[in-house]
Structures are given as structure tokens and as C-alpha cells.
Amino acid sequence: MADPTGFLKYDREEPKKKSTQDRLATWGEVYADVEPAERNEKVREQATRCMDCGIPFCHSSGSGCPLGNLIPEWNDLVRRGDWAAASDRLHATNNFPEFTGKLCPAPCEAGCVLSVSPLSGGPVAIKRVEQTIADQSWEAGYVQPQISAVSSGQRVAVVGSGPAGLAAAQQLTRAGHEVTVYERDDRLGGLLRYGIPEFKMEKKVLDRRLAQLRKEGTKFVTGCEVGVDLTVEELRAGYDAVVLAVGALRGRDDKITPGRELAGIHLAMEHLVPANKYVEGDGPSAVDAAGKHVVIIGGGDTGADSYGTATRQGALSVTQLDQYPTPPSTRDDERSPWPTWPYILRTYPAHEEAGERKFAVAVTRFIGDDEGNVRAVELRQVRVVKDPETGKRMVTPVNDEVEELPADLVLLAIGFEGVEHMPLLDGLGLSLTKRGTLSCGADWQTSSPGVFVCGDAHRGASLVVWAIAEGRSVASAVDAYLTGASDLPAPVHPTALPLAVV
């Protein structure tokens, strides 16, 4: 069993980062390169902090990991140095632990029993342990193609190659089905490829896993918009089932603030996608922060990604704006009690490098120059309140003070409105919900027979770990639809939600 006093022997430690100077000189990942032996020994200490709780909230889909990762088991295997067995237990529930180890915000750590009190020294560094198991798995050759011994004779089309689509494709291929993944972009990966900056996850990590999928038999078609280049009739005629994993890429725009029409104001994805293509070798970006004062509106992950990207492009200044007050540094038990996701201030590596963040402010006007380009934003201090009758949030200025902030490039990172409108949906007779998503039944099947949905297209913009969980679950449903029954795991139900205070 685990060491019940491990958390008393070892402090929680985060992995070392490169110096700010080194990070800004390259697009590579921010974490320092460490010799595997040293890395593994440090992580063994971190895994020893796990107590193997009687009720492990860390892998509960409501309060922790929706994948149901067997966290106490692989923590103890790492503690004992059995990396091969740890790799086996990790991959039993997660197709892509190197993705979640780098990108997931770790709800498992929020649900760790050591998160109950700060006196414990903090939760187990589960994300770090997971990432190290994944790294060791590739280095030691534990990751090998799993080729099905039988063929079902059934064909499945997966539309979209993000984490949900890839997870569904891999599970269905391993179950013996003939799977083809269609991607409208020129390269595979969805937001993993063009939404996530290189400094958060180098694309060689994605390419390595794609190579495994190909060896297992999954086929890929890029540069193909299903519903246009491949008609719905051809899709229906060629496949026995279809999985829609098209994401929720319709960005939320600011249609109210005066001056929005000025040149130099863009949705964040209009900045991130060409920046990632530049790193892939596709030439300069049309939306470049070099030599500009950059203002990012929105305090979430996408805003932080644009923040770090603008800094590396050579911005003169970077300022990120959030209309909410500065969150507390520690969990507020009344607002977000354990084991729910805590409302706390989250500082990303990009925030440590340059620039600043401003809280409880909102842009009231975009100011342009004589040529129609944005040159500044007008800021007011604000308070966000909820209308008790309608439930809608209202942003209200708290005083008459106005601040003018230089801005040659403004990036709107204020969320996503849901699935993009596309001919494919019209051809399948599918309509979007009020949330901009695609609904489904308990078996993940939409109102169009034989057509299933998973990931952000079903859930709305969410976490990579939920995308993988839904991809695995929809694979089980499709397998049962095609064969009558399925042994594939289904970690989440379509109606599953994380535990939250309402």
C-alpha cells in the first residue's frame, strides 16, 4: 500500500522552468530539460505523497478526473519504481496522458484529499506524475501499437481530429472497426495543433501519438470539409456510423463596444492559429504582435495563450483585462468548498514572463487613429452583478474615472458560442441547442440515426480531459450500435457534469 505519511516527508514541488530569457528566445516548452533519472527520482517523491485514500475523490468524475484515471494505483507504482506497470494502469483509462499531463488544469488535484487544508502542503502533484509516466512510457518503449486481431467489417467516419475525435477513433480501431478521421485543416489535431501554442505542448508530442494511431490502422484525410468536399450522401453511403467531433469553435465577439469595427481588433483564435502555423513553417502571421502594444480582453486559458504568444512575437507591452475582481490566492470554502473546482487566482507561466494583468476593469470604447486603426482602449473600473430576475450578468462602472491604455492590437478572448454553422449539420438535419451545441440521447446518438456526437460539440468549450472521456464513451456507444454489445469503457454519461455549488 501507499506510504500514509509520505505527505509529511516530502513537500509538493513543481517542475523546474527555463529562465525567462530562454523561454522568450524560443517557441519551445517552458519547462527545463532534466535527465530522466533525476526527473524520475523527484517524481517518485511526489508520488509518495499520495495516501491511497479509502475514498479517492481524485478519480471521481464529479469532483476529480472524468476519465476515472486510477490515480492512487499508478502513484503507488511510481513510488515503488515500477514504471512499466504504472504506464499500463495509466493507459488503461487515458489514451493520451501526455496531452492531459501538459494541458489539463488538473481537477484531480482540486479533488485530492490533501487539498482539504493548506496545512497539508498542497495536493499531490498528480499532473506532474502523470506527465512523467507518459514521458517514461515513450522513452522506455512501453507505448506500442495495439492492432486488433479481428475485423468487424464495419466502417466508421470520425469528423474532427481533436482529442475527442482521436480518442474515439483509437478506441474504435482497436475494437476492429475500419475508422477514417476527416479533418478540414491541412494538418491533424484540431485545437491541439492550431489552438495550443508550442510553448505549452510541442507538436512533436502530437505527431508521435498520431503515428501510433496510423500504425494501428486508423486512416486520416486532411483538407476535407465533410458536407462540402465529401457530401452527406457520400458519407452516409460509405460508412455504417458517423461520429461528430467538430468542436465548438464559434468565437464570442464583442458586438456592443463602440469602435469594434477598427482595424487591429481580432478574436483570439485569429491570432493563435496563424501563430501556430508560423511555428509549423508556414510563413509570417497576418496578425503579429511584434512592436505593438497588445491588449487581451478575457482572463481565461485562451487569453493566457495569446499573452504568451504576443510576448514571444516581440510585443512592446502586453496587458490582459478581466472584468472580475482579483480572485483569492486560497480556496474560499463558502464559494467553492472542497472537492469542487476552487475559485482562486491562477497564474500561468506566460504571466511570469512579461506584461501585466488588470482586474475589475472593462473596455468602454475602442479609440482609433485617422486611418481607422485601433490605437488605444478606454477603461473603466467595473463591478459584475447578476440580475436576480433574469440571471443575466450586468457590468456596471463603479466610478467616473477613465483610463486610456495604448493598444495597437486588441485580442478578444471572451469565450466560445458553440459549434460553427456548417453544411454538414444541415445535410444531416441537425440543429443546435440554445447553448450552441449538438444534443444526443443516452447512447450519444443524435436525432439523425447512426450519427453520434462527443467532445466540445456536445458539451461546449471544455477541458481536454472531458474531450477524451467523451471520445472514449462515444466509442463504446458506437461499438454497441454496430455489434449489439461493447466491452469498451464508457467513463462518462452524456449528462455528466462536474460537481459544483449552484
C-alpha positions, 0 to 999 in steps of 0.5 A, spaced: 500 500 500 501 507 499 506 510 504 500 514 509 505 519 511 509 520 505 505 527 505 509 529 511 516 527 508 516 530 502 513 537 500 509 538 493 514 541 488 513 543 481 517 542 475 523 546 474 522 552 468 527 555 463 529 562 465 525 567 462 530 569 457 530 562 454 523 561 454 522 568 450 528 566 445 524 560 443 517 557 441 519 551 445 516 548 452 517 552 458 519 547 462 527 545 463 530 539 460 532 534 466 535 527 465 530 522 466 533 519 472 533 525 476 526 527 473 524 520 475 527 520 482 523 527 484 517 524 481 517 518 485 517 523 491 511 526 489 508 520 488 509 518 495 505 523 497 499 520 495 495 516 501 491 511 497 485 514 500 479 509 502 475 514 498 479 517 492 475 523 490 481 524 485 478 519 480 471 521 481 468 524 475 464 529 479 469 532 483 476 529 480 478 526 473 472 524 468 476 519 465 476 515 472 484 515 471 486 510 477 490 515 480 492 512 487 494 505 483 499 508 478 502 513 484 503 507 488 507 504 482 511 510 481 513 510 488 515 503 488 519 504 481 515 500 477 514 504 471 512 499 466 506 497 470 504 504 472 504 506 464 499 500 463 494 502 469 495 509 466 493 507 459 488 503 461 483 509 462 487 515 458 489 514 451 493 520 451 496 522 458 501 526 455 496 531 452 492 531 459 499 531 463 501 538 459 494 541 458 489 539 463 488 544 469 488 538 473 481 537 477 484 531 480 488 535 484 482 540 486 479 533 488 485 530 492 484 529 499 490 533 501 487 539 498 482 539 504 487 544 508 493 548 506 496 545 512 497 539 508 502 542 503 498 542 497 495 536 493 499 531 490 502 533 484 498 528 480 499 532 473 506 532 474 506 524 475 502 523 470 506 527 465 512 523 467 509 516 466 507 518 459 514 521 458 517 514 461 512 510 457 515 513 450 522 513 452 522 506 455 518 503 449 512 501 453 507 505 448 506 500 442 501 499 437 495 495 439 492 492 432 486 488 433 486 481 431 479 481 428 475 485 423 468 487 424 467 489 417 464 495 419 466 502 417 466 508 421 467 516 419 470 520 425 469 528 423 474 532 427 481 530 429 481 533 436 482 529 442 475 527 442 475 525 435 482 521 436 480 518 442 474 515 439 477 513 433 483 509 437 478 506 441 474 504 435 480 501 431 482 497 436 475 494 437 476 492 429 472 497 426 475 500 419 475 508 422 477 514 417 478 521 421 476 527 416 479 533 418 478 540 414 485 543 416 491 541 412 494 538 418 491 533 424 489 535 431 484 540 431 485 545 437 491 541 439 495 543 433 492 550 431 489 552 438 495 550 443 501 554 442 508 550 442 510 553 448 505 549 452 505 542 448 510 541 442 507 538 436 512 533 436 508 530 442 502 530 437 505 527 431 508 521 435 501 519 438 498 520 431 503 515 428 501 510 433 494 511 431 496 510 423 500 504 425 494 501 428 490 502 422 486 508 423 486 512 416 486 520 416 484 525 410 486 532 411 483 538 407 476 535 407 470 539 409 465 533 410 458 536 407 462 540 402 468 536 399 465 529 401 457 530 401 452 527 406 450 522 401 457 520 400 458 519 407 452 516 409 453 511 403 460 509 405 460 508 412 455 504 417 456 510 423 458 517 423 461 520 429 461 528 430 467 531 433 467 538 430 468 542 436 465 548 438 469 553 435 464 559 434 468 565 437 464 570 442 465 577 439 464 583 442 458 586 438 456 592 443 463 596 444 463 602 440 469 602 435 469 594 434 469 595 427 477 598 427 482 595 424 487 591 429 481 588 433 481 580 432 478 574 436 483 570 439 483 564 435 485 569 429 491 570 432 493 563 435 492 559 429 496 563 424 501 563 430 501 556 430 502 555 423 508 560 423 511 555 428 509 549 423 513 553 417 508 556 414 510 563 413 509 570 417 502 571 421 497 576 418 496 578 425 503 579 429 504 582 435 511 584 434 512 592 436 505 593 438 502 594 444 497 588 445 491 588 449 487 581 451 480 582 453 478 575 457 482 572 463 481 565 461 486 559 458 485 562 451 487 569 453 493 566 457 495 563 450 495 569 446 499 573 452 504 568 451 504 568 444 504 576 443 510 576 448 514 571 444 512 575 437 516 581 440 510 585 443 512 592 446 507 591 452 502 586 453 496 587 458 490 582 459 483 585 462 478 581 466 472 584 468 472 580 475 475 582 481 482 579 483 480 572 485 483 569 492 490 566 492 486 560 497 480 556 496 474 560 499 470 554 502 463 558 502 464 559 494 467 553 492 468 548 498 472 542 497 472 537 492 469 542 487 473 546 482 476 552 487 475 559 485 482 562 486 487 566 482 491 562 477 497 564 474 500 561 468 507 561 466 506 566 460 504 571 466 511 570 469 514 572 463 512 579 461 506 584 461 501 585 466 494 583 468 488 588 470 482 586 474 475 589 475 476 593 469 472 593 462 473 596 455 468 602 454 470 604 447 475 602 442 479 609 440 482 609 433 487 613 429 485 617 422 486 611 418 481 607 422 486 603 426 485 601 433 490 605 437 488 605 444 482 602 449 478 606 454 477 603 461 473 603 466 473 600 473 467 595 473 463 591 478 459 584 475 452 583 478 447 578 476 440 580 475 436 576 480 430 576 475 433 574 469 440 571 471 443 575 466 450 578 468 450 586 468 457 590 468 456 596 471 462 602 472 463 603 479 466 610 478 467 616 473 474 615 472 477 613 465 483 610 463 486 610 456 491 604 455 495 604 448 493 598 444 495 597 437 492 590 437 486 588 441 485 580 442 478 578 444 478 572 448 471 572 451 469 565 450 466 560 445 458 560 442 458 553 440 459 549 434 460 553 427 454 553 422 456 548 417 453 544 411 454 538 414 449 539 420 444 541 415 445 535 410 444 531 416 438 535 419 441 537 425 440 543 429 443 546 435 441 547 442 440 554 445 447 553 448 450 552 441 451 545 441 449 538 438 444 534 443 444 526 443 440 521 447 443 516 452 447 512 447 450 519 444 446 518 438 443 524 435 436 525 432 439 523 425 440 515 426 447 512 426 450 519 427 453 520 434 456 526 437 462 527 443 467 532 445 466 540 445 460 539 440 456 536 445 458 539 451 461 546 449 468 549 450 471 544 455 477 541 458 481 536 454 480 531 459 472 531 458 474 531 450 477 524 451 472 521 456 467 523 451 471 520 445 472 514 449 464 513 451 462 515 444 466 509 442 463 504 446 456 507 444 458 506 437 461 499 438 454 497 441 450 500 435 454 496 430 455 489 434 449 489 439 454 489 445 461 493 447 466 491 452 469 498 451 469 503 457 464 508 457 467 513 463 462 518 462 454 519 461 452 524 456 449 528 462 455 528 466 457 534 469 462 536 474 460 537 481 459 544 483 455 549 488 449 552 484 
